[in-house]
Each structure stands twice: as structure tokens, then as C-alpha cells.
């Protein structure tokens, strides 16, 4: 998981150096965001959350029955996600006009986003199959191979993107951005291909057998319905923020920049989020699913409490570090080529507000699937739907009333994440008779105090290094 997140950050650093934060990367980002949002919604979101508990229960009974269920889901994925891809390619102009109305104010920006989106939409089908493979392997207690799969996407998309866009592109009539877009699709294929040998060794293979009457498939679909609605709420919040960002007029860059700054900042935060949130959640869901299957609620509570405690222990210091040293980190990592000093400052500003919600965001990754393991997809859905109104109200107030610009969108995202976690935790705590709440609160408090002391020390060291070395590349590296 660490290698995956680091390689993802390297990919973003490369994009920052090549395209900076302006029209080109704004268009590429929107073109990639839509299939990526659909991936989060259908593949790595609702499908994984519904598939893993059901598949785990079947696996506990019979490997043959589990294999048959996997084949049924594979056929359904091909059918449903294939239709979604075709619809997305056809409706790309309408999607861009809805998600980024401000792009039409810049000549050629909307058209470029539409073209790139159409190239990258097939990525969705490939990554949906990769997500199913990951769910199967995780249910079989194999975590290493699926954790590395995203690394193959990151490295493959970069390598083939550079080859097609910069080396072979001129002779093939492929532009630099088109090459990077094709690289995304090839990277998705590599993410799937990397997991296939491990899947075969585990006794599973993708076979297209579709029978709507299969009880396991119908159960997954029933779980996915509320999960999709809940996940759609999260995606709606992202779309709302994208709409706001596309219309923000920066005093220096105009309408070019805010969308890119928010993306660079959030991608940077995904390093600790992936290491300490997604990885812990991936290991927790199969474990608590087995606890539910065996009827051991105490083991369920204990496993969940330990996972949440580990999330807090690792993310709270990360949040403080990102807030105190955000500009130093962004400058050391991103600032080169077409990514300028002003981009560093604006990205760091967004990062500091995203960092406020890091712990809540990571804890949600663990807590929401805990409801799915109980067969309850409705509660996370309701909380997510309520978050739409909260995010819309906060974004409007912070951007237009308080004039915070793109930083207000980052803060809105953080406040929604923390609130969502608090509500879900309170509901689950009451439903299952406790999640060792006082123990978690004690650990949270101790970690917060220690992280605050760390932040004060880091701020002092930062001030000393700036006065001694100035704001240089060496100074930033030593500071970090």
C-alpha cells in the first residue's frame, strides 16, 4: 500500500512538472475525474462493500459456491459497467457542461475535457474487474498482491503515457495530453492483469456466467442499491465542489488553477489516507465479515475498535504535520517545471484545510463497511445523502459569503467527513452495545496532545531553518 501511494504521488509530481496548474491540467483532471468517480461509486465503493461480505459467507461454506458467485458477479460487471462506459462516452459533452460550467468561459477548455474524458472512460471497466479481483483475494487473506495492483496502474499509466505522448506521439499524431490519457487506460489494464495469476492460484478465474436468479448475486444487488445511493451522495459532493471550483476567479490566475490546486492537495493527502485509512479498512472488512458469519459480536467490536484506534494513532500526527509543514512539503515535492511558487502556496492552503478532516475521512473508510458487514447499507446511505445538503450549504457560505475561494471547498469537505464519521459512530455504538468508546476516546486524546506538541516543535524548527537557509529546495528537504 505504501508503494502504491508513493507511486501515485510520483505520478502527480510528474503531471505537475509537465502541465502545471492551468487550462491543460484542469481539462485532463475533469476528463479523468468522471470515470474515476464512477469507479469509486460502482467498483471500489458499492461493489466491494457488498461483494466482500457476501463472498466471504459463501467461501466459509464452499469454495465451489464462492467461485460460482464470483463468476456471476463478473458477468454482471461486464454488462452493467460496459453500458455505463458507453453512456459516458456518448454523454461526455453534457457531463462536462454540468460538472464544470466555468470551463466554457475559456476557449477550447470544455472541448479538450470532453475529448480526454472519452479516451479515459474504458478505464472504468478495467478497474471494476480489478476491484472484484481484489475483493476475492482479500477474502482469501491475500493482501500483498492486491495492495500492489495500484502501483502497476500508477507506473503503467506514467510509462505508457510518456511513451505515447512524448516519444511516439509526434509520429502517430497523438498530443501529450492524449498520450497521458491513453496511459490511464493501459495502466488500468495492468492493474487487473497483475492480480490474475494470484487469482488463478487461489482457484478462481473470471468466467461469464450470468443467472439473475442466483441468490448470492441478488443479495449483492440488494446491498448495492443503498450503497450506490450513499456513494452517489459522496460523488455528488465532489461534483458540487468541482462546479464551485470551475467558477472561482483567482485574482492572479483567473479561472485557471483552483481545480488543479484542489486536486494536487487532495492527492497529496491521499498518501496518509491510503496508508492509514484504506489499507486498514481493506484488512478490517474481511475480518469483521467472518466475525458476523460466525456470530461472534465481541470479536466484531474488538476488531473494529482496534482498527479505529490505529487510524487515529496514525492520522492525527499526519494531520498536524500537513498543517504545519504543508507549504514546505508541497514546494519540495511539486514545485518544478510549470508548477510555480504561486501554485505551491495555493495548493498548500487547500492542503491545510483538507488535513483537518484526514482522521474523519480515514475513519469513515473503516466504519462505513462495518455497517455493510451487518447487512445494513441503508444507514450509511442516509448519512451520506444528508451530507449533500451540508456540503452545499457550507461550500456556498465559505466560498461566497466568507470569500475563502478554493480553500473553502477543502474546509467544507473536511467538516462533512468529520460530521459523517461522528454520526455513524454514534449510531453503531448504540446498535451493537458499544465499540470500546472510552478506550478510543482516551487514545484519541493522548494522540492529539502528543501531535500538538510535535506540531509546535516542527513549527519552531521550520522557522529556524527558514531564517538560516531561506526558502530553498535544500531548506525544504531538510525541513521535511
QUILINMO-V866320 format. One record per run of one state. SS is the DSSP state (H for helix, E for strand, - for the rest). FROM is the first residue (numbers start at 1). TO is the last residue. If there is no record, write none. Layout:
# QUILINMO-V866320
ss->SS from->FROM to->TO
ss->SS from->FROM to->TO
This chain:
# QUILINMO-V866320
ss->- from->1 to->1
ss->H from->2 to->19
ss->- from->20 to->22
ss->H from->23 to->61
ss->- from->62 to->62
ss->H from->63 to->90
ss->- from->91 to->91
ss->H from->92 to->99
ss->- from->100 to->100
ss->H from->101 to->105
ss->- from->106 to->108
ss->H from->109 to->120
ss->- from->121 to->122
ss->H from->123 to->139
ss->- from->140 to->143
ss->H from->144 to->167
ss->- from->168 to->168
ss->H from->169 to->172
ss->- from->173 to->175
ss->H from->176 to->201
ss->- from->202 to->214
ss->H from->215 to->247
ss->- from->248 to->249
ss->E from->250 to->250
ss->- from->251 to->253
ss->E from->254 to->254
ss->- from->255 to->257
ss->H from->258 to->294
ss->- from->295 to->296
ss->H from->297 to->334
ss->- from->335 to->340
ss->H from->341 to->356
ss->- from->357 to->357
ss->H from->358 to->373
ss->- from->374 to->377
ss->H from->378 to->401
ss->- from->402 to->405
ss->H from->406 to->431
ss->- from->432 to->436
ss->H from->437 to->469
ss->- from->470 to->472
ss->H from->473 to->479
ss->- from->480 to->480
